[in-house]
Amino acid sequence: MLRAASFYVGGRRRLGEAADGRAENAVEGNMRKGRTDGGKGRSVQGKGFGRKSAVLCLIMILLTAGLNVAAWNSTVFCDWYIANLFPLWVNTYGRLTGIFPFSVGEWLIGAGIVLVAFALFLGLLWGVVGLVKGAALLLKAVMGSAPDSGRTAVKTGADCLGTSHGSACRSFLCRFTGGFYRFFGWTFLTVCLIMTLNCFILYHGSTFSQHYFGEDDGEYTLEDLIAVYNMVAERCNQLAGSMERDETGMVLYKGGLGKKEALRDMADQARELMAQLGADYPQLDGYYPRPKALLSSDFMCQQHMQGYYFPFSMEANYNDVMHILNIPSTMCHELAHLRGYIYEDEANFIGYLACVGSEDEFFRYAGYLSVLVYLNNDIYYAWRDHPDIYEDTVKRIAPVAVEEQVWTDNIFVTQEEWDRINGKALLDTELVDKAADAFIDGNLKLNGILDGKVSYSRVVRLLLQYYKLKGLPE
């Protein structure tokens, strides 16, 4: 436009004085010089920003790698971090995400899936563009040896891309793709750093039992196991009869009384019980955000998952479609992760302690139910693998019979809910469950838990250690 306007004005001035034309040429020259100098300034500024970004990127990579190396090689460093720095993220970022009534982490996961899918789409798009351009160049080379009449009859892809419109489109696509993948890279680096700070380091700290029970000598007999099982089974039998139920027999919960006799819902009750544990176990003391139900609870049921701790949002999340008696211990389990106890067996045990220490019968019943199957399974394994020892032991202490109502209450999801979930599911539940098992097992092993998902059942060992130290309740 500047060139066209200059030519037009110059044309008119040629009819007037030549001096005016020379003056105009001088002004235009200065304008061009100014544009050139401005372009250099922007170029230098862009290079400076690029260097700063590269330095920041390198710092994040080194920090993330350094923290992981330190965590894998120093329990002292991990314990110091968990005690002094990790609570800062809960008290700041955790309070911020806690403002929202929905799970921020769930939406972040959704955004991450969209981001990854779009990155794959762009990669595929550029792959197709590359193939088309290659084919166009090959066609152009072939047509170059053909008669002129043949070449003019066909317009190749390279010719199309060479037009001004095609060049502008290609330039925009290049800039957009470059900007997107830079954003994607920064997002990936940020996620790696956050996961290191809020998850990976926690796997290498001292365990709950090391903090408060000392080293486990590992000397437990089948008789010890049956004694703990009998205590839990007897409590379940007693409490099952005191639950409020609807006409179908489903347990109801209308809230419980807190420390100040105020009516509390299940989430607030769980927060209060976890805070109370802080009096005996100082690392459990501090702020707890409110546990949040997940919108994707149906999909969680397909994974057979009761809850999730999201390190990138500092939230405790639970499945609100599962049977109601699973919810209290799950809330406390996920809140335990927010105090730095990332091992699943420890979180199970802490959730158990919080629930059975409550004055609320519903929470106590839920707590005992949460470990009943683990204990029952270990007794079964003893009978299967060591029948002689089992037969000799049950002569002295026989396992208590669990009432049918307890087993009815001790389910993951009701049949009605399963029918509803499977009826509308996009993916087969068995396939989802296997994929979830493989992911969780791999994640645990990646972080040094060599027995993977089996670590959930190590809660039995913690129960044996705890009751050996404290003694069984009367």
VOPA-953549 format. One record per residue (C-alpha): residue in one letter; x, y, z. Coordinates in steps of 0.25 Angstrom, whole numbers, plus 2048, in hexadecimal, padded with zeros to 3 digits. Each point is the difference from the previous one (the first is absolute). Layout:
N
AXYZ;...
! end
This chain:
474
M800800800;L80B80A803;R8077FD7F3;A7F38027F8;A7FD80D807;S80E8057FE;F7FF7FD7F2;Y7F28077FE;V80580D808;G80D8007F8;G7F87FF7F3;R7F880D804;R80D807804;R8077FE7F4;L7F680A7FA;G80580A80A;E80D804806;A80C7F6800;A80580480E;D7F37FB806;G8027F37FA;R80F7FF806;A7FA80480E;E7F67F57FF;N80B7F67FC;A80880480C;V7F47FF80A;E7FD7F27FA;G80E7FC802;N80080480E;M7F37F8802;R8067F37FA;K80D802809;G7F780180C;R7F87F47FD;T80D7F87FE;D80680580D;G7F37FD807;G8007F17FA;K80E7FF806;G7FC80480E;R7F47F6800;S80A7F57FB;V80A80380B;Q7F480180A;G7FB7F27FB;K80E7FA801;G80180580E;F7F37FA804;G8047F37FA;R80C7FF808;K7F980380D;S7F67F57FC;A80B7F67FD;V80780380E;L7F37FF807;C7FD7F37F9;L80E7FA804;I7FE80580E;M7F37F8801;I8067F47FA;L80C800809;L7F780380C;T7F67F47FD;A80C7F77FD;G80780480C;L7F57FF80A;N7FD7F17FB;V80E7FC801;A80180680E;A7F37F9804;W8047F27FB;N80D802808;S7FD80780D;T7F57FD809;V80480B809;F7FE80A7F5;C7F27FA7FD;D7FC80180F;W80580E801;Y7F88047F3;I7F37F9805;A80180680E;N80480E7FC;L7FC8047F1;F7F57F67FC;P7F680680A;L80280E7F9;W7FA7FB7F3;V7F47FA808;N7FE80D807;T8018097F4;Y7FD7F97F3;G7F77F6808;R7F880B806;L7FF8077F2;T7FA7F47F9;G7F87FD80C;I7F780C7FD;F7FA7F97F4;P7F57F7803;F8047F67F5;S80D7F87FE;V80A80A7F9;G8097F47FE;E7F57F87F8;W7FF80C7F7;L80F8017FF;I8017F27FB;G7F58027F6;A80780C7FB;G80D7F87FF;I7F97F57F8;V7FB80B7F6;L80E806800;V8077F27FD;A7F67FD7F5;F80180D7F9;A8107FE801;L7FE7F37F9;F7F68067F6;L80A80B7FC;G80B7F67FF;L7F87F87F6;L7FC80C7F9;W80E8047FD;G8037F27FC;V7F58007F6;V80580E7FB;G80E7FA7FE;L7FB7F47F8;V7F88097F7;K80C80A7FE;G8097F47FD;A7F67FA7F6;A7FE80E7FA;L80F8027FE;L8017F27FA;L7F58037F7;K80680D7FC;A80E7F97FD;V7F97F67F7;M7F880B7F9;G80D8077FE;S8047F67F5;A7F28007FA;P7FC8097F4;D7FC80E803;S7F17FD7FD;G8007F580B;R80680980A;T7F680B7FE;A7F47F6801;V8047FD80F;K80280980B;T8087F980B;G7FF80180F;A80D808800;D7FA80A7F7;C7F4802809;L80980280C;G80880A7F8;T7F580A7FF;S7FF80C809;H7F47FA806;G8067F3803;S80D806805;A7F880880A;C7F87F4805;R80C7F8801;S80780B808;F7F580180A;L7FF7F1802;C80F800802;R7FF80B80B;F7F47FA806;T8067F2801;G80D805806;G7F980880A;F7F77F5804;Y80C7F6802;R80780A808;F7F4801809;F7FF7F1800;G80E7FF804;W7FF80A80B;T7F47F9805;F8077F2800;L80C806808;T7F680680A;V7F97F3802;C80D7F9802;L80480A80B;I7F3800807;M7FF7F1800;T80E7FF806;L7FD80A80B;N7F27FB803;C8027F17FE;F80D7FA7FC;I80880580B;L7F67FB80A;Y8037F17FC;H80E801806;G7FD80680E;S7FF7F880D;T7F47F8801;F7F580280A;S8047F4809;Q80E805800;H7FC80D805;Y7F77FB80B;F8027F1802;G80E7FE7FE;E8067F57F8;D7F77F47FD;D8077F3805;G7F67F87F8;E7FD7F580A;Y7F17FE7FF;T7F97F3801;L7F37FB7FA;E7FA80180E;D80380F800;L7FA8017F2;I7F37F9805;A7FF80880D;V80080D7F8;Y7F67FB7F6;N7F77FB80B;M80080E806;V7FD8067F3;A7F57F67FD;E7F980180D;R8008107FF;C7FA7FE7F2;N7F57F6805;Q7FC80A80C;L80080D7F7;A7F87FA7F5;G7F47FF808;S80080E805;M8018067F2;E7F48097FB;R7FB7FA7F3;D7F58027F6;E7F57F67FC;T80A7F97F7;G80A7FE80B;M80A80A7FA;V80780880B;L7FD80E801;Y80880C806;K7FA80D804;G80C807806;G8087FF80D;L80380980B;G80E806801;K80980580B;K7F780C803;E7F37F87FF;A7FE8067F2;L7F97F77F5;R80B7FD7F6;D7FE7F97F3;M8097F47FC;A80B8097FA;D80280980B;Q7FF7F480A;A80C7FA7F9;R80880D800;E7FE80180F;L8037F2803;M80D8017F8;A80480D808;Q7FD7F880D;L80B7F67FC;G80A80B800;A80080080F;D8067F2800;Y8078017F3;P80680E7FE;Q8027FF7F1;L7F17FE7FE;D7FD80D807;G7FD80C7F7;Y7F68057F5;Y7F87F67F9;P7F88057F3;R7F27FB7FE;P7FF7F27F9;K7F98017F3;A7F77F77F8;L8047FD7F2;L7F78027F4;S8067F47F9;S7FC7F780C;D7FA7F67F6;F80D7FE7F9;M8077FF80D;C7F77F4803;Q8047FA7F3;Q80E801805;H7FC7FB80E;M80680C806;Q7FB80780D;G80880D7FF;Y80B8087FB;Y80A80A805;F80480A7F5;P80E805803;F7FE80B7F5;S7F4806808;M8027FC80E;E7F37FA801;A7FA7F3807;N7F57FA7F6;Y7F67F5802;N7F77F77F8;D7F2804805;V7F97F57F8;M8067F5808;H7F97FA80C;I7FE80B80B;L8087F880B;N80D8017F7;I80080F800;P80580380E;S80C7F8800;T8038057F2;M7FF80E803;C80A7FE80C;H8097F87F7;E80180B7F6;L80280B80A;A80C7F7806;H8078027F3;L7FF80F802;R8087FF80D;G80C7F97F8;Y7FC7F2802;I7FF7FB7F1;Y8017F1803;E7F37F97FE;D8017F780B;E80380B80A;A7F58097FA;N7F67F4802;F8057FE80F;I7FF80F803;G7F28007FA;Y7FD7F4809;L80580780C;A7F980D7FE;C7F27F97FE;V8017F680B;G80480B80A;S7F38087FD;E7F4801809;D7F87FE7F4;E7FB7F27FE;F7FF8017F1;F80E8047FF;R8057F5809;Y7F87F67F9;A8068057F3;G80E800806;Y7FF7F1804;L7FA7FC7F3;S80C8067F8;V80A7F6806;L7F77F4802;V8027FA7F2;Y80F802801;L8017F880D;N7F67F67FB;N8087FE7F3;D80D7FE808;I7FA7F5809;Y7FB7F97F3;Y80E8007FB;A8057FA80D;W7F67F57FE;R8037FE7F2;D810800801;H8027FB80E;P7F47F6803;D8077F980C;I80480D807;Y7F28057FE;E7F97F4805;D80980080C;T7FD80F803;V7F18007FF;K8007F680B;R80580B809;I7F980C7FA;A7F57FE7F5;P7FC80B7F6;V7F3807804;A7F47FE7F6;V7FD80D7F9;E7F18037FF;E7F98007F2;Q7FC80E802;V80E804801;W8047FA7F3;T7F48067FA;D80580E804;N80E7FD7FC;I7FF8027F1;F80680A7F6;V7F48037F8;T7F17FB800;Q7FB7F87F5;E7F680A7FC;E80C80A7FE;W8087F67F8;D7F47FE7F7;R7FF80F7FE;I80F8027FE;N8027F47F6;G7F38047F9;K80680D7FB;A80F7FE800;L8088037F4;L80B7F6804;D7FF7F2805;T80180080F;E80A7F4800;L8098077F6;V80080D808;D8037F880D;K80C7F97FA;A80580D7FA;A7FF80780E;D8077F4807;A80B8017F6;F80280F802;I7FF80080F;D8097F4801;G80A8067F7;N80080E807;L8027FA80D;K80C7F77FB;L80680D7F9;N80080780E;G8077F4807;I7F47F8805;L8057F37FA;D7F47F8803;G7F780A7F9;K7F17FF803;V8027F580A;S80580B809;Y7F2804803;S7FE7F3809;R80D803808;V7F6807809;V7FF7F3808;R80E801804;L7FE80E805;L7F47FB808;L8087F5806;Q80B809804;Y7F780A806;Y7F87F7808;K80C7F9805;L80580D805;K7F3806805;G7F97F3804;L7F27FC7FB;P7F4808805;E7F77F980A;
! end
